[in-house]
Amino acid sequence: MIRIAVIGQSGSIPEEVERMAEEAGAEVARRGAVLLTGGGSGVMEHASKGAKEAGGLVIGILAGDRTDVANDYLDVPITTGLGFDFRSLILVHSCDALIMIRGGNGTLGELSAAYMNCKPTVAIETSGGWAEKVKQTAFEGCYLDERRTVEIHYAHSGKLAVDRAFELLASKWNEERNTGVTGD
């Protein structure tokens, strides 16, 4: 089963970003994939809402040991007790691809972890925050450094981001099949 993580800003977010996150979550669910988030508020909550309303399975990887901090749309809240830094690593390693919506420093850390682990990533550059800034600051507009570990891709909507994530996964899996190399 395909697992797509949506990462992004917690707390209060603009209505247009709420809609982008809900659209992304719903599209993940419509394609039969599992949605993973950090399980909290903001982008995570709205992506979870979109997926849940579309009939999808929603998993939240929580930083602490309490489920009462989880958003109301999770089917499976997983408590880690590890804090945000390590929870983010579990989230990154548990997914096949990531979609980045808005985001601050925590989201930037998740992007960096995804990059270092060659996870296909799509940033919705019209959502603001680091999802918008990364293209301006990235090496050649799509890499986090000169190693060119994995290209960061961009989209303008939740649906287009999910479309691109699925295209990247299909390409990655075809390449692995043709070369005999397997990922995680």
Phi, psi and omega in degrees: 000135180285137181239118180246127176262137170250122179246150180169183186297136174267173179080205182285133178227155179298152182303322180294329177285323174304314181296319178300315181295317178297319178297316179298312180300316180297319180293322175302313181296317181300333180271003177080014179268163176269136176264130173243139173218179173284356172082002184262213185269187175067228181303318182300315181294317183288325174295318178298318179299313180300316180293316181298314180294336178269007176086017183271170175267128186238122179244133177245126178263102187270147183287328185251204180254002185254136176267348181290351177266356181285153176288163187284358187255005181282137170273322183228101173272121180254116178272135182248333184065017188255356185081173188291321183299309183284328175301320179298322178294320177298317179300312181297315182287343181271352184249164176268329180207160181234149171239126183256124180235117180058226172105149176247213185298319180298318178294322178297321176297320177295320176299315179298316178297319178297318180299313181294338181252017174056037178274129175302130184226137176234124177259132174274096190292343179273003183270351180089191179056209181292335178298330177273318185287333187300322180296323181288330185257347184289151175295124183056021177078355184213008178230150179276346174199180185292346179290341181053049185301307178206138182285135173272130181254164186228151177215169181248000180207165177298315180297315180294327178294317179293318176306311183294319179300316179293323175298316180297319179295317179298317179295316180298314182292325176295318179296316178298319179296318182287331182261350182079007179265133178245148178279211182289000000 
